[in-house]
Amino acid sequence: MTTGDFVEIQDLQEGDGIMSYNTKTGKFKRDIIISMDRVSNKNMTCSEFTFSEPIKHTVDHPFWVLGKGWCSLDPGLSTSDDHYLPSEEIGLLEPGDKVLLLQENDLIESTFLGGEKFLRYPKTVVTITKLKYNNAFIAGGIVVGTYGRREK
């Protein structure tokens, strides 16, 4: 939230203020959640990063990788019709990639160590689909992208 408190994504709602991240300027901005979605997904993973607790996420969720831009464990799925950042190129998230981690109000580099699929049955996942100003926010301490449906 914009107060500096960390809040579980399932406890947020449309209209709430959060801190977003501008990947072009490298700056944080107070932002407003325009829309959120609950989606059923059976492609879950648990990824490990240096200086962070393991993060549970969908394999198609994009992370901001230094020197590469948006990357996920399944770029093809990330850019399919109704997935993340359909207008952006999304590369493969690989061990050794550097992501941005928010720690004590500073962004530091954190290294992606790997991810392992662990869930095959559908799980309801809450995600932010649109922010007023930017397309990135902090989840689990790491800069990640919003989930945006393609215009049809």
C-alpha positions in Angstrom: 0.0 0.0 0.0 1.1 3.6 -0.3 1.5 3.8 3.5 4.6 1.6 3.3 2.9 -1.4 4.7 3.0 -4.8 3.0 -0.4 -6.2 2.3 -1.4 -9.6 0.9 -2.7 -9.2 -2.6 -5.9 -11.0 -1.8 -6.6 -8.3 0.8 -6.4 -5.5 -1.8 -9.3 -4.2 -3.8 -10.0 -1.9 -6.7 -9.5 1.7 -5.7 -6.8 0.9 -3.2 -3.5 2.9 -3.4 -0.2 1.0 -3.8 3.3 1.8 -4.9 4.0 1.0 -8.5 7.3 0.9 -10.4 8.1 2.6 -13.7 10.4 0.3 -15.6 11.5 3.1 -17.9 12.4 5.7 -15.3 13.4 3.3 -12.5 11.2 5.2 -10.0 8.3 4.4 -7.7 5.0 6.2 -8.0 1.9 6.2 -5.8 -0.7 4.4 -7.9 -4.3 3.3 -7.8 -5.6 -0.2 -8.6 -8.0 0.2 -11.5 -8.9 -3.5 -11.8 -8.1 -6.9 -10.3 -9.0 -10.4 -11.3 -9.3 -13.9 -9.7 -8.2 -16.5 -12.2 -7.9 -20.3 -11.9 -4.5 -21.6 -12.7 -2.9 -25.0 -12.4 0.7 -23.9 -13.4 2.1 -22.8 -10.1 5.7 -22.7 -9.1 7.9 -21.8 -6.1 10.9 -19.7 -7.1 13.9 -18.9 -5.0 15.9 -15.6 -5.1 18.8 -14.4 -3.1 17.9 -12.2 -0.1 14.2 -13.3 -0.3 11.9 -15.9 1.0 10.7 -18.3 -1.8 7.9 -16.9 -3.8 4.8 -18.8 -5.0 3.6 -17.6 -8.4 2.2 -18.8 -11.8 4.8 -19.9 -14.3 3.6 -17.1 -16.7 4.0 -14.3 -14.2 6.6 -11.8 -15.5 9.4 -10.4 -13.4 11.5 -7.3 -14.3 15.0 -8.6 -15.1 17.9 -6.2 -15.3 19.4 -6.1 -18.8 16.6 -8.3 -20.3 13.3 -6.6 -19.4 10.2 -8.7 -18.7 10.8 -12.4 -18.2 8.8 -15.4 -17.0 9.3 -19.2 -16.7 6.8 -19.6 -19.6 7.1 -16.7 -22.0 4.7 -18.2 -24.6 2.0 -18.5 -22.0 2.7 -15.0 -20.7 1.9 -13.4 -24.0 -1.0 -15.6 -25.1 -4.4 -13.9 -25.7 -5.4 -13.1 -22.1 -2.2 -13.1 -20.2 0.4 -10.6 -18.9 1.6 -7.5 -20.8 0.4 -8.7 -24.2 2.1 -5.6 -25.9 5.5 -6.4 -24.3 8.3 -8.8 -25.3 8.7 -11.4 -22.6 11.9 -13.4 -22.3 12.8 -16.6 -20.4 13.5 -16.2 -16.7 16.7 -18.2 -16.1 18.9 -19.0 -13.1 21.4 -16.2 -12.6 19.0 -13.5 -13.9 19.0 -10.3 -11.7 15.7 -9.0 -10.5 14.8 -6.0 -8.4 14.0 -6.7 -4.7 12.6 -4.0 -2.4 14.4 -4.3 1.0 14.1 -1.6 3.7 12.8 1.0 1.2 15.7 0.4 -1.2 15.7 -1.6 -4.5 18.6 -4.1 -4.5 19.6 -6.7 -7.0 18.5 -10.3 -6.2 19.5 -13.3 -8.2 17.0 -15.8 -9.5 18.1 -19.2 -8.3 15.4 -21.4 -9.9 11.8 -22.4 -9.8 10.0 -25.8 -9.5 6.4 -26.6 -10.5 4.6 -27.9 -7.5 0.8 -27.7 -8.2 -1.1 -29.4 -10.9 -4.7 -28.8 -9.8 -6.4 -25.5 -10.4 -5.8 -22.8 -7.7 -7.5 -19.4 -7.6 -4.9 -16.7 -8.0 -5.6 -13.0 -7.3 -3.8 -10.6 -9.5 -3.8 -6.9 -10.4 -4.9 -6.4 -14.0 -4.5 -2.6 -14.3 -3.0 0.3 -12.5 -3.7 3.9 -13.2 -0.1 4.9 -14.1 2.3 2.0 -14.4 2.4 -1.7 -15.3 4.6 -3.0 -12.5 4.2 -3.4 -8.8 5.9 -5.1 -5.9 4.8 -8.7 -5.0 6.8 -10.7 -2.5 9.2 -7.8 -2.5 10.1 -8.3 -6.2 9.1 -6.0 -9.1 6.5 -7.9 -11.2 4.1 -7.0 -14.0 0.4 -6.6 -14.1 -1.9 -9.1 -15.8 -3.6 -7.4 -18.7 -6.1 -8.8 -21.1 -5.6 -8.0 -24.8 -8.1 -5.8 -26.5 -10.3 -7.9 -28.8 
